[in-house]
Amino acid sequence: MAWTGSGTDRFLRRQPAGEDRISTLPDDLLLLVLRRLDTRTALGTGVLSSRWASLPRELPALDFSVGDILPPRYHQMDPPPR
């Protein structure tokens, strides 16, 4: 079946494996996406590629919670003795 129609149809076609279409978006649009993520996930996107590495630094605000940063083993600690 051949594709016919408007330019929006191109988004429905399968892309070759390995093609990174998200990184071709402008930084402003990527930053809008990162603003909707929790801080830990937004910072973690920096390891995806060298292009993404600087994006979290451009976010206007990061909401840090100690529980978000500490590894899970710290959440299981017993309270200190009284």
N, CA, C and O atoms as a Maestro MAE file, in Angstrom:
{
 s_m_m2io_version
 :::
 2.0.0
}

f_m_ct {
 s_m_title
 :::
 protein
 m_atom[328] {
  # First column is atom index #
  i_m_mmod_type
  r_m_x_coord
  r_m_y_coord
  r_m_z_coord
  i_m_residue_number
  s_m_chain_name
  s_m_pdb_residue_name
  s_m_pdb_atom_name
  i_m_atomic_number
  :::
  1 25 0.843 -1.164 0.000 1 A "MET " " N  " 7
  2 3 0.000 0.000 0.000 1 A "MET " " CA " 6
  3 2 0.897 1.237 0.000 1 A "MET " " C  " 6
  4 15 1.797 1.345 0.833 1 A "MET " " O  " 8
  5 25 0.667 2.157 -0.908 2 A "ALA " " N  " 7
  6 3 1.478 3.362 -1.023 2 A "ALA " " CA " 6
  7 2 0.900 4.464 -0.149 2 A "ALA " " C  " 6
  8 15 -0.311 4.568 0.046 2 A "ALA " " O  " 8
  9 25 1.797 5.272 0.363 3 A "TRP " " N  " 7
  10 3 1.372 6.397 1.187 3 A "TRP " " CA " 6
  11 2 1.033 7.574 0.290 3 A "TRP " " C  " 6
  12 15 1.834 7.952 -0.566 3 A "TRP " " O  " 8
  13 25 -0.129 8.149 0.472 4 A "THR " " N  " 7
  14 3 -0.516 9.373 -0.225 4 A "THR " " CA " 6
  15 2 -1.178 10.277 0.786 4 A "THR " " C  " 6
  16 15 -1.715 9.813 1.792 4 A "THR " " O  " 8
  17 25 -1.141 11.544 0.524 5 A "GLY " " N  " 7
  18 3 -1.812 12.453 1.443 5 A "GLY " " CA " 6
  19 2 -0.920 13.605 1.845 5 A "GLY " " C  " 6
  20 15 0.034 13.950 1.147 5 A "GLY " " O  " 8
  21 25 -1.243 14.191 2.976 6 A "SER " " N  " 7
  22 3 -0.546 15.389 3.429 6 A "SER " " CA " 6
  23 2 0.822 15.071 4.025 6 A "SER " " C  " 6
  24 15 1.214 13.910 4.147 6 A "SER " " O  " 8
  25 25 1.529 16.122 4.389 7 A "GLY " " N  " 7
  26 3 2.853 15.980 4.983 7 A "GLY " " CA " 6
  27 2 2.840 15.319 6.339 7 A "GLY " " C  " 6
  28 15 3.880 14.845 6.797 7 A "GLY " " O  " 8
  29 25 1.684 15.272 7.006 8 A "THR " " N  " 7
  30 3 1.622 14.622 8.312 8 A "THR " " CA " 6
  31 2 1.782 13.117 8.203 8 A "THR " " C  " 6
  32 15 2.124 12.459 9.186 8 A "THR " " O  " 8
  33 25 1.541 12.561 7.021 9 A "ASP " " N  " 7
  34 3 1.707 11.122 6.821 9 A "ASP " " CA " 6
  35 2 3.154 10.682 7.017 9 A "ASP " " C  " 6
  36 15 3.406 9.528 7.363 9 A "ASP " " O  " 8
  37 25 4.088 11.572 6.803 10 A "ARG " " N  " 7
  38 3 5.496 11.196 6.940 10 A "ARG " " CA " 6
  39 2 5.836 10.807 8.376 10 A "ARG " " C  " 6
  40 15 6.796 10.070 8.600 10 A "ARG " " O  " 8
  41 25 5.062 11.292 9.356 11 A "PHE " " N  " 7
  42 3 5.305 10.933 10.741 11 A "PHE " " CA " 6
  43 2 4.815 9.524 11.059 11 A "PHE " " C  " 6
  44 15 5.231 8.930 12.055 11 A "PHE " " O  " 8
  45 25 3.951 8.998 10.234 12 A "LEU " " N  " 7
  46 3 3.405 7.673 10.463 12 A "LEU " " CA " 6
  47 2 4.266 6.570 9.855 12 A "LEU " " C  " 6
  48 15 4.112 5.400 10.204 12 A "LEU " " O  " 8
  49 25 5.160 6.931 8.960 13 A "ARG " " N  " 7
  50 3 6.005 5.934 8.306 13 A "ARG " " CA " 6
  51 2 7.067 5.420 9.260 13 A "ARG " " C  " 6
  52 15 7.525 6.139 10.148 13 A "ARG " " O  " 8
  53 25 7.448 4.183 9.068 14 A "ARG " " N  " 7
  54 3 8.538 3.610 9.863 14 A "ARG " " CA " 6
  55 2 9.864 4.210 9.407 14 A "ARG " " C  " 6
  56 15 10.102 4.397 8.214 14 A "ARG " " O  " 8
  57 25 10.703 4.501 10.362 15 A "GLN " " N  " 7
  58 3 12.023 5.025 10.072 15 A "GLN " " CA " 6
  59 2 13.045 3.900 10.180 15 A "GLN " " C  " 6
  60 15 12.830 2.935 10.914 15 A "GLN " " O  " 8
  61 25 14.152 4.016 9.454 16 A "PRO " " N  " 7
  62 3 15.195 2.989 9.582 16 A "PRO " " CA " 6
  63 2 15.681 2.884 11.021 16 A "PRO " " C  " 6
  64 15 15.739 3.887 11.733 16 A "PRO " " O  " 8
  65 25 16.026 1.689 11.446 17 A "ALA " " N  " 7
  66 3 16.520 1.471 12.808 17 A "ALA " " CA " 6
  67 2 17.775 2.301 13.041 17 A "ALA " " C  " 6
  68 15 18.635 2.402 12.167 17 A "ALA " " O  " 8
  69 25 17.871 2.886 14.211 18 A "GLY " " N  " 7
  70 3 19.051 3.658 14.565 18 A "GLY " " CA " 6
  71 2 18.931 5.141 14.264 18 A "GLY " " C  " 6
  72 15 19.780 5.919 14.699 18 A "GLY " " O  " 8
  73 25 17.915 5.553 13.543 19 A "GLU " " N  " 7
  74 3 17.760 6.969 13.239 19 A "GLU " " CA " 6
  75 2 17.185 7.685 14.453 19 A "GLU " " C  " 6
  76 15 16.165 7.263 14.996 19 A "GLU " " O  " 8
  77 25 17.822 8.749 14.876 20 A "ASP " " N  " 7
  78 3 17.417 9.500 16.059 20 A "ASP " " CA " 6
  79 2 16.680 10.757 15.621 20 A "ASP " " C  " 6
  80 15 17.304 11.776 15.326 20 A "ASP " " O  " 8
  81 25 15.366 10.686 15.579 21 A "ARG " " N  " 7
  82 3 14.571 11.829 15.131 21 A "ARG " " CA " 6
  83 2 14.362 12.846 16.242 21 A "ARG " " C  " 6
  84 15 14.148 14.025 15.960 21 A "ARG " " O  " 8
  85 25 14.419 12.417 17.497 22 A "ILE " " N  " 7
  86 3 14.197 13.351 18.601 22 A "ILE " " CA " 6
  87 2 15.334 14.365 18.684 22 A "ILE " " C  " 6
  88 15 15.091 15.545 18.937 22 A "ILE " " O  " 8
  89 25 16.549 13.927 18.478 23 A "SER " " N  " 7
  90 3 17.690 14.836 18.579 23 A "SER " " CA " 6
  91 2 17.733 15.855 17.458 23 A "SER " " C  " 6
  92 15 18.494 16.819 17.532 23 A "SER " " O  " 8
  93 25 16.941 15.664 16.431 24 A "THR " " N  " 7
  94 3 16.908 16.658 15.352 24 A "THR " " CA " 6
  95 2 15.980 17.817 15.677 24 A "THR " " C  " 6
  96 15 15.951 18.814 14.956 24 A "THR " " O  " 8
  97 25 15.213 17.687 16.775 25 A "LEU " " N  " 7
  98 3 14.332 18.774 17.187 25 A "LEU " " CA " 6
  99 2 15.156 19.944 17.716 25 A "LEU " " C  " 6
  100 15 16.255 19.736 18.228 25 A "LEU " " O  " 8
  101 25 14.646 21.168 17.602 26 A "PRO " " N  " 7
  102 3 15.368 22.325 18.141 26 A "PRO " " CA " 6
  103 2 15.466 22.258 19.666 26 A "PRO " " C  " 6
  104 15 14.622 21.655 20.330 26 A "PRO " " O  " 8
  105 25 16.506 22.887 20.205 27 A "ASP " " N  " 7
  106 3 16.731 22.881 21.656 27 A "ASP " " CA " 6
  107 2 15.533 23.413 22.428 27 A "ASP " " C  " 6
  108 15 15.199 22.883 23.488 27 A "ASP " " O  " 8
  109 25 14.890 24.440 21.921 28 A "ASP " " N  " 7
  110 3 13.739 25.011 22.636 28 A "ASP " " CA " 6
  111 2 12.638 23.980 22.834 28 A "ASP " " C  " 6
  112 15 12.013 23.939 23.894 28 A "ASP " " O  " 8
  113 25 12.397 23.156 21.840 29 A "LEU " " N  " 7
  114 3 11.364 22.131 21.958 29 A "LEU " " CA " 6
  115 2 11.796 21.014 22.910 29 A "LEU " " C  " 6
  116 15 10.985 20.507 23.685 29 A "LEU " " O  " 8
  117 25 13.072 20.632 22.851 30 A "LEU " " N  " 7
  118 3 13.585 19.611 23.768 30 A "LEU " " CA " 6
  119 2 13.513 20.103 25.213 30 A "LEU " " C  " 6
  120 15 13.206 19.325 26.116 30 A "LEU " " O  " 8
  121 25 13.791 21.374 25.436 31 A "LEU " " N  " 7
  122 3 13.706 21.928 26.789 31 A "LEU " " CA " 6
  123 2 12.269 21.922 27.310 31 A "LEU " " C  " 6
  124 15 12.047 21.727 28.506 31 A "LEU " " O  " 8
  125 25 11.305 22.131 26.436 32 A "LEU " " N  " 7
  126 3 9.901 22.033 26.855 32 A "LEU " " CA " 6
  127 2 9.574 20.620 27.324 32 A "LEU " " C  " 6
  128 15 8.830 20.437 28.287 32 A "LEU " " O  " 8
  129 25 10.121 19.641 26.655 33 A "VAL " " N  " 7
  130 3 9.912 18.249 27.061 33 A "VAL " " CA " 6
  131 2 10.579 17.987 28.407 33 A "VAL " " C  " 6
  132 15 9.973 17.386 29.294 33 A "VAL " " O  " 8
  133 25 11.829 18.437 28.565 34 A "LEU " " N  " 7
  134 3 12.569 18.211 29.809 34 A "LEU " " CA " 6
  135 2 11.905 18.882 31.004 34 A "LEU " " C  " 6
  136 15 11.983 18.369 32.120 34 A "LEU " " O  " 8
  137 25 11.256 20.013 30.789 35 A "ARG " " N  " 7
  138 3 10.578 20.708 31.892 35 A "ARG " " CA " 6
  139 2 9.436 19.890 32.469 35 A "ARG " " C  " 6
  140 15 9.042 20.100 33.616 35 A "ARG " " O  " 8
  141 25 8.909 18.975 31.700 36 A "ARG " " N  " 7
  142 3 7.788 18.163 32.159 36 A "ARG " " CA " 6
  143 2 8.237 16.890 32.879 36 A "ARG " " C  " 6
  144 15 7.408 16.147 33.404 36 A "ARG " " O  " 8
  145 25 9.530 16.644 32.901 37 A "LEU " " N  " 7
  146 3 10.070 15.455 33.559 37 A "LEU " " CA " 6
  147 2 10.462 15.781 34.992 37 A "LEU " " C  " 6
  148 15 10.689 16.942 35.335 37 A "LEU " " O  " 8
  149 25 10.540 14.752 35.824 38 A "ASP " " N  " 7
  150 3 11.067 14.982 37.171 38 A "ASP " " CA " 6
  151 2 12.570 15.269 37.057 38 A "ASP " " C  " 6
  152 15 13.196 14.944 36.048 38 A "ASP " " O  " 8
  153 25 13.129 15.871 38.082 39 A "THR " " N  " 7
  154 3 14.512 16.342 38.038 39 A "THR " " CA " 6
  155 2 15.491 15.217 37.738 39 A "THR " " C  " 6
  156 15 16.391 15.384 36.915 39 A "THR " " O  " 8
  157 25 15.329 14.084 38.391 40 A "ARG " " N  " 7
  158 3 16.268 12.976 38.199 40 A "ARG " " CA " 6
  159 2 16.272 12.502 36.744 40 A "ARG " " C  " 6
  160 15 17.339 12.251 36.184 40 A "ARG " " O  " 8
  161 25 15.122 12.379 36.139 41 A "THR " " N  " 7
  162 3 15.026 11.945 34.751 41 A "THR " " CA " 6
  163 2 15.584 13.008 33.813 41 A "THR " " C  " 6
  164 15 16.291 12.685 32.858 41 A "THR " " O  " 8
  165 25 15.273 14.269 34.078 42 A "ALA " " N  " 7
  166 3 15.783 15.352 33.233 42 A "ALA " " CA " 6
  167 2 17.306 15.390 33.249 42 A "ALA " " C  " 6
  168 15 17.932 15.571 32.205 42 A "ALA " " O  " 8
  169 25 17.907 15.221 34.429 43 A "LEU " " N  " 7
  170 3 19.362 15.206 34.510 43 A "LEU " " CA " 6
  171 2 19.937 13.962 33.848 43 A "LEU " " C  " 6
  172 15 21.025 14.009 33.274 43 A "LEU " " O  " 8
  173 25 19.221 12.864 33.925 44 A "GLY " " N  " 7
  174 3 19.684 11.621 33.319 44 A "GLY " " CA " 6
  175 2 19.720 11.654 31.806 44 A "GLY " " C  " 6
  176 15 20.428 10.856 31.191 44 A "GLY " " O  " 8
  177 25 18.973 12.558 31.192 45 A "THR " " N  " 7
  178 3 18.985 12.629 29.734 45 A "THR " " CA " 6
  179 2 20.337 13.086 29.203 45 A "THR " " C  " 6
  180 15 20.641 12.877 28.029 45 A "THR " " O  " 8
  181 25 21.138 13.697 30.039 46 A "GLY " " N  " 7
  182 3 22.450 14.171 29.613 46 A "GLY " " CA " 6
  183 2 23.378 13.062 29.173 46 A "GLY " " C  " 6
  184 15 24.344 13.324 28.455 46 A "GLY " " O  " 8
  185 25 23.119 11.829 29.579 47 A "VAL " " N  " 7
  186 3 23.980 10.714 29.178 47 A "VAL " " CA " 6
  187 2 23.548 10.103 27.855 47 A "VAL " " C  " 6
  188 15 24.227 9.215 27.341 47 A "VAL " " O  " 8
  189 25 22.433 10.560 27.292 48 A "LEU " " N  " 7
  190 3 21.952 9.987 26.034 48 A "LEU " " CA " 6
  191 2 22.874 10.280 24.862 48 A "LEU " " C  " 6
  192 15 23.149 9.404 24.043 48 A "LEU " " O  " 8
  193 25 23.344 11.507 24.788 49 A "SER " " N  " 7
  194 3 24.245 11.886 23.706 49 A "SER " " CA " 6
  195 2 24.955 13.172 24.087 49 A "SER " " C  " 6
  196 15 24.560 13.858 25.030 49 A "SER " " O  " 8
  197 25 25.994 13.488 23.353 50 A "SER " " N  " 7
  198 3 26.732 14.718 23.656 50 A "SER " " CA " 6
  199 2 25.864 15.948 23.394 50 A "SER " " C  " 6
  200 15 26.041 16.974 24.050 50 A "SER " " O  " 8
  201 25 24.938 15.861 22.456 51 A "ARG " " N  " 7
  202 3 24.050 16.984 22.183 51 A "ARG " " CA " 6
  203 2 23.104 17.242 23.355 51 A "ARG " " C  " 6
  204 15 22.779 18.394 23.642 51 A "ARG " " O  " 8
  205 25 22.665 16.194 24.027 52 A "TRP " " N  " 7
  206 3 21.741 16.324 25.144 52 A "TRP " " CA " 6
  207 2 22.451 16.701 26.447 52 A "TRP " " C  " 6
  208 15 21.792 17.114 27.402 52 A "TRP " " O  " 8
  209 25 23.768 16.571 26.506 53 A "ALA " " N  " 7
  210 3 24.510 16.756 27.757 53 A "ALA " " CA " 6
  211 2 24.326 18.149 28.350 53 A "ALA " " C  " 6
  212 15 24.273 18.289 29.572 53 A "ALA " " O  " 8
  213 25 24.227 19.166 27.528 54 A "SER " " N  " 7
  214 3 24.132 20.533 28.051 54 A "SER " " CA " 6
  215 2 22.689 20.997 28.265 54 A "SER " " C  " 6
  216 15 22.468 22.041 28.880 54 A "SER " " O  " 8
  217 25 21.724 20.255 27.777 55 A "LEU " " N  " 7
  218 3 20.329 20.703 27.878 55 A "LEU " " CA " 6
  219 2 19.824 20.861 29.315 55 A "LEU " " C  " 6
  220 15 19.183 21.870 29.607 55 A "LEU " " O  " 8
  221 25 20.082 19.912 30.229 56 A "PRO " " N  " 7
  222 3 19.572 20.116 31.599 56 A "PRO " " CA " 6
  223 2 20.105 21.385 32.267 56 A "PRO " " C  " 6
  224 15 19.438 21.956 33.130 56 A "PRO " " O  " 8
  225 25 21.296 21.826 31.875 57 A "ARG " " N  " 7
  226 3 21.853 23.055 32.454 57 A "ARG " " CA " 6
  227 2 21.070 24.291 32.026 57 A "ARG " " C  " 6
  228 15 21.143 25.327 32.688 57 A "ARG " " O  " 8
  229 25 20.335 24.197 30.947 58 A "GLU " " N  " 7
  230 3 19.578 25.331 30.442 58 A "GLU " " CA " 6
  231 2 18.159 25.406 31.011 58 A "GLU " " C  " 6
  232 15 17.422 26.346 30.714 58 A "GLU " " O  " 8
  233 25 17.777 24.428 31.820 59 A "LEU " " N  " 7
  234 3 16.451 24.463 32.429 59 A "LEU " " CA " 6
  235 2 16.382 25.613 33.429 59 A "LEU " " C  " 6
  236 15 17.354 25.872 34.140 59 A "LEU " " O  " 8
  237 25 15.245 26.305 33.492 60 A "PRO " " N  " 7
  238 3 15.150 27.469 34.385 60 A "PRO " " CA " 6
  239 2 15.171 27.114 35.865 60 A "PRO " " C  " 6
  240 15 15.611 27.923 36.683 60 A "PRO " " O  " 8
  241 25 14.705 25.922 36.227 61 A "ALA " " N  " 7
  242 3 14.666 25.538 37.639 61 A "ALA " " CA " 6
  243 2 14.688 24.022 37.752 61 A "ALA " " C  " 6
  244 15 14.120 23.312 36.922 61 A "ALA " " O  " 8
  245 25 15.349 23.547 38.786 62 A "LEU " " N  " 7
  246 3 15.360 22.127 39.097 62 A "LEU " " CA " 6
  247 2 14.860 21.963 40.525 62 A "LEU " " C  " 6
  248 15 15.327 22.648 41.436 62 A "LEU " " O  " 8
  249 25 13.928 21.073 40.715 63 A "ASP " " N  " 7
  250 3 13.341 20.839 42.034 63 A "ASP " " CA " 6
  251 2 14.012 19.604 42.642 63 A "ASP " " C  " 6
  252 15 13.664 18.470 42.315 63 A "ASP " " O  " 8
  253 25 14.977 19.845 43.529 64 A "PHE " " N  " 7
  254 3 15.717 18.744 44.134 64 A "PHE " " CA " 6
  255 2 15.025 18.253 45.393 64 A "PHE " " C  " 6
  256 15 14.620 19.039 46.249 64 A "PHE " " O  " 8
  257 25 14.901 16.963 45.484 65 A "SER " " N  " 7
  258 3 14.408 16.306 46.679 65 A "SER " " CA " 6
  259 2 15.459 15.275 47.062 65 A "SER " " C  " 6
  260 15 15.911 14.510 46.211 65 A "SER " " O  " 8
  261 25 15.846 15.244 48.307 66 A "VAL " " N  " 7
  262 3 16.880 14.314 48.742 66 A "VAL " " CA " 6
  263 2 16.500 12.885 48.379 66 A "VAL " " C  " 6
  264 15 17.361 12.099 47.986 66 A "VAL " " O  " 8
  265 25 15.246 12.545 48.504 67 A "GLY " " N  " 7
  266 3 14.793 11.205 48.166 67 A "GLY " " CA " 6
  267 2 14.966 10.863 46.692 67 A "GLY " " C  " 6
  268 15 15.108 9.693 46.336 67 A "GLY " " O  " 8
  269 25 14.955 11.877 45.837 68 A "ASP " " N  " 7
  270 3 15.150 11.643 44.403 68 A "ASP " " CA " 6
  271 2 16.609 11.375 44.063 68 A "ASP " " C  " 6
  272 15 16.895 10.711 43.066 68 A "ASP " " O  " 8
  273 25 17.525 11.873 44.863 69 A "ILE " " N  " 7
  274 3 18.943 11.788 44.539 69 A "ILE " " CA " 6
  275 2 19.609 10.574 45.180 69 A "ILE " " C  " 6
  276 15 20.474 9.949 44.567 69 A "ILE " " O  " 8
  277 25 19.217 10.236 46.402 70 A "LEU " " N  " 7
  278 3 19.845 9.120 47.101 70 A "LEU " " CA " 6
  279 2 19.482 7.784 46.462 70 A "LEU " " C  " 6
  280 15 18.375 7.625 45.948 70 A "LEU " " O  " 8
  281 25 20.401 6.826 46.489 71 A "PRO " " N  " 7
  282 3 20.083 5.492 45.978 71 A "PRO " " CA " 6
  283 2 18.990 4.837 46.818 71 A "PRO " " C  " 6
  284 15 18.787 5.220 47.970 71 A "PRO " " O  " 8
  285 25 18.288 3.858 46.259 72 A "PRO " " N  " 7
  286 3 17.176 3.216 46.977 72 A "PRO " " CA " 6
  287 2 17.565 2.612 48.320 72 A "PRO " " C  " 6
  288 15 16.722 2.526 49.214 72 A "PRO " " O  " 8
  289 25 18.813 2.192 48.489 73 A "ARG " " N  " 7
  290 3 19.191 1.557 49.760 73 A "ARG " " CA " 6
  291 2 19.047 2.514 50.942 73 A "ARG " " C  " 6
  292 15 18.846 2.062 52.069 73 A "ARG " " O  " 8
  293 25 19.145 3.823 50.713 74 A "TYR " " N  " 7
  294 3 19.008 4.788 51.797 74 A "TYR " " CA " 6
  295 2 17.559 4.950 52.244 74 A "TYR " " C  " 6
  296 15 17.300 5.392 53.363 74 A "TYR " " O  " 8
  297 25 16.625 4.598 51.383 75 A "HIS " " N  " 7
  298 3 15.218 4.679 51.740 75 A "HIS " " CA " 6
  299 2 14.816 3.576 52.706 75 A "HIS " " C  " 6
  300 15 13.760 3.654 53.334 75 A "HIS " " O  " 8
  301 25 15.639 2.562 52.829 76 A "GLN " " N  " 7
  302 3 15.323 1.414 53.668 76 A "GLN " " CA " 6
  303 2 16.035 1.473 55.015 76 A "GLN " " C  " 6
  304 15 15.928 0.537 55.808 76 A "GLN " " O  " 8
  305 25 16.743 2.531 55.279 77 A "MET " " N  " 7
  306 3 17.477 2.640 56.540 77 A "MET " " CA " 6
  307 2 16.531 2.757 57.724 77 A "MET " " C  " 6
  308 15 15.470 3.374 57.636 77 A "MET " " O  " 8
  309 25 16.937 2.154 58.827 78 A "ASP " " N  " 7
  310 3 16.172 2.282 60.068 78 A "ASP " " CA " 6
  311 2 16.404 3.659 60.645 78 A "ASP " " C  " 6
  312 15 17.468 4.243 60.435 78 A "ASP " " O  " 8
  313 25 15.432 4.194 61.370 79 A "PRO " " N  " 7
  314 3 15.640 5.487 61.999 79 A "PRO " " CA " 6
  315 2 16.727 5.379 63.063 79 A "PRO " " C  " 6
  316 15 16.936 4.305 63.627 79 A "PRO " " O  " 8
  317 25 17.422 6.487 63.343 80 A "PRO " " N  " 7
  318 3 18.477 6.442 64.362 80 A "PRO " " CA " 6
  319 2 17.894 6.135 65.738 80 A "PRO " " C  " 6
  320 15 16.751 6.494 66.018 80 A "PRO " " O  " 8
  321 25 18.678 5.466 66.610 81 A "PRO " " N  " 7
  322 3 18.186 5.149 67.968 81 A "PRO " " CA " 6
  323 2 18.011 6.434 68.770 81 A "PRO " " C  " 6
  324 15 18.695 7.426 68.521 81 A "PRO " " O  " 8
  325 25 17.093 6.410 69.732 82 A "ARG " " N  " 7
  326 3 16.833 7.610 70.552 82 A "ARG " " CA " 6
  327 2 17.643 7.589 71.803 82 A "ARG " " C  " 6
  328 15 17.556 8.513 72.612 82 A "ARG " " O  " 8
  :::
 }
 m_bond[327] {
  # First column is bond index #
  i_m_from
  i_m_to
  i_m_order
  :::
  1 1 2 1
  2 2 3 1
  3 3 4 2
  4 3 5 1
  5 5 6 1
  6 6 7 1
  7 7 8 2
  8 7 9 1
  9 9 10 1
  10 10 11 1
  11 11 12 2
  12 11 13 1
  13 13 14 1
  14 14 15 1
  15 15 16 2
  16 15 17 1
  17 17 18 1
  18 18 19 1
  19 19 20 2
  20 19 21 1
  21 21 22 1
  22 22 23 1
  23 23 24 2
  24 23 25 1
  25 25 26 1
  26 26 27 1
  27 27 28 2
  28 27 29 1
  29 29 30 1
  30 30 31 1
  31 31 32 2
  32 31 33 1
  33 33 34 1
  34 34 35 1
  35 35 36 2
  36 35 37 1
  37 37 38 1
  38 38 39 1
  39 39 40 2
  40 39 41 1
  41 41 42 1
  42 42 43 1
  43 43 44 2
  44 43 45 1
  45 45 46 1
  46 46 47 1
  47 47 48 2
  48 47 49 1
  49 49 50 1
  50 50 51 1
  51 51 52 2
  52 51 53 1
  53 53 54 1
  54 54 55 1
  55 55 56 2
  56 55 57 1
  57 57 58 1
  58 58 59 1
  59 59 60 2
  60 59 61 1
  61 61 62 1
  62 62 63 1
  63 63 64 2
  64 63 65 1
  65 65 66 1
  66 66 67 1
  67 67 68 2
  68 67 69 1
  69 69 70 1
  70 70 71 1
  71 71 72 2
  72 71 73 1
  73 73 74 1
  74 74 75 1
  75 75 76 2
  76 75 77 1
  77 77 78 1
  78 78 79 1
  79 79 80 2
  80 79 81 1
  81 81 82 1
  82 82 83 1
  83 83 84 2
  84 83 85 1
  85 85 86 1
  86 86 87 1
  87 87 88 2
  88 87 89 1
  89 89 90 1
  90 90 91 1
  91 91 92 2
  92 91 93 1
  93 93 94 1
  94 94 95 1
  95 95 96 2
  96 95 97 1
  97 97 98 1
  98 98 99 1
  99 99 100 2
  100 99 101 1
  101 101 102 1
  102 102 103 1
  103 103 104 2
  104 103 105 1
  105 105 106 1
  106 106 107 1
  107 107 108 2
  108 107 109 1
  109 109 110 1
  110 110 111 1
  111 111 112 2
  112 111 113 1
  113 113 114 1
  114 114 115 1
  115 115 116 2
  116 115 117 1
  117 117 118 1
  118 118 119 1
  119 119 120 2
  120 119 121 1
  121 121 122 1
  122 122 123 1
  123 123 124 2
  124 123 125 1
  125 125 126 1
  126 126 127 1
  127 127 128 2
  128 127 129 1
  129 129 130 1
  130 130 131 1
  131 131 132 2
  132 131 133 1
  133 133 134 1
  134 134 135 1
  135 135 136 2
  136 135 137 1
  137 137 138 1
  138 138 139 1
  139 139 140 2
  140 139 141 1
  141 141 142 1
  142 142 143 1
  143 143 144 2
  144 143 145 1
  145 145 146 1
  146 146 147 1
  147 147 148 2
  148 147 149 1
  149 149 150 1
  150 150 151 1
  151 151 152 2
  152 151 153 1
  153 153 154 1
  154 154 155 1
  155 155 156 2
  156 155 157 1
  157 157 158 1
  158 158 159 1
  159 159 160 2
  160 159 161 1
  161 161 162 1
  162 162 163 1
  163 163 164 2
  164 163 165 1
  165 165 166 1
  166 166 167 1
  167 167 168 2
  168 167 169 1
  169 169 170 1
  170 170 171 1
  171 171 172 2
  172 171 173 1
  173 173 174 1
  174 174 175 1
  175 175 176 2
  176 175 177 1
  177 177 178 1
  178 178 179 1
  179 179 180 2
  180 179 181 1
  181 181 182 1
  182 182 183 1
  183 183 184 2
  184 183 185 1
  185 185 186 1
  186 186 187 1
  187 187 188 2
  188 187 189 1
  189 189 190 1
  190 190 191 1
  191 191 192 2
  192 191 193 1
  193 193 194 1
  194 194 195 1
  195 195 196 2
  196 195 197 1
  197 197 198 1
  198 198 199 1
  199 199 200 2
  200 199 201 1
  201 201 202 1
  202 202 203 1
  203 203 204 2
  204 203 205 1
  205 205 206 1
  206 206 207 1
  207 207 208 2
  208 207 209 1
  209 209 210 1
  210 210 211 1
  211 211 212 2
  212 211 213 1
  213 213 214 1
  214 214 215 1
  215 215 216 2
  216 215 217 1
  217 217 218 1
  218 218 219 1
  219 219 220 2
  220 219 221 1
  221 221 222 1
  222 222 223 1
  223 223 224 2
  224 223 225 1
  225 225 226 1
  226 226 227 1
  227 227 228 2
  228 227 229 1
  229 229 230 1
  230 230 231 1
  231 231 232 2
  232 231 233 1
  233 233 234 1
  234 234 235 1
  235 235 236 2
  236 235 237 1
  237 237 238 1
  238 238 239 1
  239 239 240 2
  240 239 241 1
  241 241 242 1
  242 242 243 1
  243 243 244 2
  244 243 245 1
  245 245 246 1
  246 246 247 1
  247 247 248 2
  248 247 249 1
  249 249 250 1
  250 250 251 1
  251 251 252 2
  252 251 253 1
  253 253 254 1
  254 254 255 1
  255 255 256 2
  256 255 257 1
  257 257 258 1
  258 258 259 1
  259 259 260 2
  260 259 261 1
  261 261 262 1
  262 262 263 1
  263 263 264 2
  264 263 265 1
  265 265 266 1
  266 266 267 1
  267 267 268 2
  268 267 269 1
  269 269 270 1
  270 270 271 1
  271 271 272 2
  272 271 273 1
  273 273 274 1
  274 274 275 1
  275 275 276 2
  276 275 277 1
  277 277 278 1
  278 278 279 1
  279 279 280 2
  280 279 281 1
  281 281 282 1
  282 282 283 1
  283 283 284 2
  284 283 285 1
  285 285 286 1
  286 286 287 1
  287 287 288 2
  288 287 289 1
  289 289 290 1
  290 290 291 1
  291 291 292 2
  292 291 293 1
  293 293 294 1
  294 294 295 1
  295 295 296 2
  296 295 297 1
  297 297 298 1
  298 298 299 1
  299 299 300 2
  300 299 301 1
  301 301 302 1
  302 302 303 1
  303 303 304 2
  304 303 305 1
  305 305 306 1
  306 306 307 1
  307 307 308 2
  308 307 309 1
  309 309 310 1
  310 310 311 1
  311 311 312 2
  312 311 313 1
  313 313 314 1
  314 314 315 1
  315 315 316 2
  316 315 317 1
  317 317 318 1
  318 318 319 1
  319 319 320 2
  320 319 321 1
  321 321 322 1
  322 322 323 1
  323 323 324 2
  324 323 325 1
  325 325 326 1
  326 326 327 1
  327 327 328 2
  :::
 }
}
